[in-house]
Amino acid sequence: MKINEVEALVGVTKKNIRFYEEQGLLSPRRNSENGYRDYGDGEVEVLRRIKLLRKLGVPISEIRKMQEGQQTVGDGMRRHLVTLERERQNLEESMRLCQVLKERETPLNELDAQAVLSEMEQLEQAGASFQNKQRQDIRVRYVGPVIAAAVMVGLMAAVIGLLAWACMVSPADAPPPWLLAVFAGIPLVVIGGVLLALFQRIKEIGKGEIDDAKQY
């Protein structure tokens, strides 16, 4: 089977299938005639198992151990249940604190944040972890500048390409080399400026809040 057929059969995207291959979880054979990957029933079944475990939130490293026979499914589930129990406790603590804040019905400018933060720090020292949206917010802030820079670079590259095409079509009408260099240099300067601005913007965004929440 081809990768498109496997994608439709198992419901795992081509991107994820290739990722699992890179991680060593899947090793399809190669077609000797064209060199393409050739997936069989065995690979389909492996992908179904990976899909199942990933939908349960089992880490890639644990799946690899199961595949290599270092641990059974039961061993992996016992380890994963410990992680899920920890996450459940963390979620319950977050819900409890949210419930306490909800019952206060106070304006934000009257909230004693330090008292709540102190309680959260005590819980974190005991092993709890709380969600932190800072990293997700920062990723969203990257999208706009990157798209704008990509569009501008694409436009300038198109201008250079159009200039080169015109010179190739009609060499006799082409401007002198020094003038041609000037015409081509302007878009290049713009591209350099856009990339520099993007770099500075990314650095500026990176100076925002750091994500110091514990990973669980």
N, C-alpha and C positions, 0 to 999 in steps of 0.2 A: 504493500500500500504506500501511496504517497502521503506527504505530511498533511495536505489538504483533506484527504480522506480520513486520516486519523483525527484531525481536528473536528470534523463533522461527527465522527463516530463516538468519540470520547467526551467531547465538549471541553477540551483543553486547547487554548489558543496556540498558534504556531510559535509565537514568541515564548510562551511558557515551555512548550515542548523543547525548543532549542536551549532554553535556560536549564532545564533538567538534564539535558545532554552535557552542557558545559559543567554542571555540578557533578557529573559522573553517575547520576541516578538512572540514566537511560543510554543504552549503547546499540543503536540500530546498525545493521550491517549495510555495506555499500554495494550498490549494483555494479557489477564488474563491467557492464557495457557503457554506462553513462556516468558512473561515479556518484549518482544520487543516493540519498538515504532510502533504504527499503525497509519499511515497518511491517512486522508480522503480527500474528495473534499474541505472541509473547510480549512484544513491546506494548501492545494495546492493553494487555492485562496489567503490566507494570504501571502504565500511566493511570489506569483506573485506581490502583492502590495508592499511587502518589496523590491523585486528586482527592480521594477519600481522606487521607491523613492530613493533607494541607487544609481541607475544608474544616477539619477539627482543630486546626491551628498547630499541628505538630511541626516543629522546626525541621529544616532540611537536614541538619546534622543528625537528628534522631532517626529520620527516615533512612539515612545512609547507614547508620549502625544496624538497623533492622535488616536492610538489604544485604549487608555484609555478614550477617549472622552473629554479630557481637551481642545482640539482645533480641528477644522474642517480641512479638506484638504486645504481649502482656507486660513485659518489662518496660517497653516504650510507653504504654498507656499509664502504668503506675507513675513513671517519671512525669508524664504530661499532666496527670491529675494533680500532682503536687503544685505544678505551675498554675493550673486553672483554679485550684483552691486559693492560692495566693492572690490571683487576680480577682477572684470573687470577694475575698476579704477586703482588698483595696477598694473595689467598687462599692461595697457596703459602707465602708468608712466615708467615702466621698458622698454617698447618698445621705448618710446620717448628718454630715456637716451641712449639706445643702438643705436638708429638712430643718435644721436648727436655724439657718439663716432665713429660710422662708417664713418661719413662724415669728420672726422678729418684726417684719413689716416696717423696717426703718429705711429712710433715704440713704443712698450710698454715701453721701458726705457726712453721715452720722455713724457709719459702721466702724466699729473698733477692729480694724483689720489685723492689728498687731496681735491681739488676743487669739484670733482664729489661726493666724500664721504660726504662733507659738505652739498651739495645740497640734497643728499639722506637722510641725518639726518634731515634736515628741513622738507622734505616730510614725514618722519616717525613721526616726532613730530606732524604733521598735521593729522596723522592717517593712512598713507600709510604703506604697508609692502612689502618687496622684498624677492624674493626666495633666499634660502640659501641651497647650495648643500653640506655643510660641514657634516651634519648628515648622508646623504646618502653615502658620500665618506667614512666616518668612518665605517659604517656598512659593506661596501665592504671589507675594510681592516681587518675586523674580520674573514671573511670567511676562508681565507687561514690557519691561525694558528689553528682555531677550527678543520678544516678537518684533518690537519696534526696530531694534538694531538689525535683525535678520532681514526685515523688509527693506530697510535703507541700503544695506550691503548688497542685497539682491538687485535693487534698482541701479546702483552705481556699477555693479558688475555687468548689468545689461547694457549700460551706456558704453562701457569699454568694449564689450563684445560687438556692439553695433558699429562703433568706430573702426574696429579691426575688420569687420565684414565689408564696410564701405571702401576701405583701402584695398582690400583684396579684389573687390569687384571692379574698381576703376583706379588702378595704380597711377595712371597718368594724371588724374585729377586730385591725387592725394596731396595734402599740404606738405611743406618741408618737414624734415625729420624733427627739427627743434620745435616747430609749432605742434607737430603731432605729439611730441613728448609732453608739451604743455596741456594739450587737450586730454591726454590720457592721465596726466598727473593730477588734474583737478579731482576726478572721481576717486583716485587712489588716496588723495589727502582727505577727502570726505569719509572714505571707508576707515582710514586710520583714526580720524577724529571720533567717528561713531563707536569704534571698538574701544577706544580710550575712555569715552564717556560711559560705555557699558561696564568696563572694568571698574571705574570709579564708583558707579552706581551699585555694583555688586558689593564692593568693599563697604559702601555706606550702609547697605542693608545688613551686611554681616556684622556691623557694629551694634545691632539691636540687642535685645535681651538674649542672653545665652540660655540654652536649654540644659539646666542642671538637674532635671528630674531623673530619678533612678530608672534604669531600663529593667522591665520585668516581663 
